[in-house]
């Protein structure tokens, strides 16, 4: 097997693992959005603002503190900022 073929096999193996991770994330993201929608319903019923900056900061701080690799902290923060943005959209 050529060196390129070996590298391609390795890439394919990594991609398969990414696919598995993505498939595991989907139900968790769906559940998060479902709960966000319920929170939005309660906020509307109680006349509360959708956006809660204090809570967003708490969530981001908690999540970033869970990241073990310091090189990934800001990337994970960026991902969760987007998750929070979509969650707020879902609450509206």
ZITAMO-V991201 format. One record per run of one state. SS is the DSSP state (h for helix, s for strand, l for the rest). FROM is the first residue (numbers start at 1). LEN is the number of residues. If there is no record, write none. Layout:
BEGIN
ss = [SS SS]
from = [FROM FROM]
len = [LEN LEN]
END
This chain:
BEGIN
ss = [l h l h l h l]
from = [1 3 47 53 67 70 92]
len = [2 44 6 14 3 22 1]
END
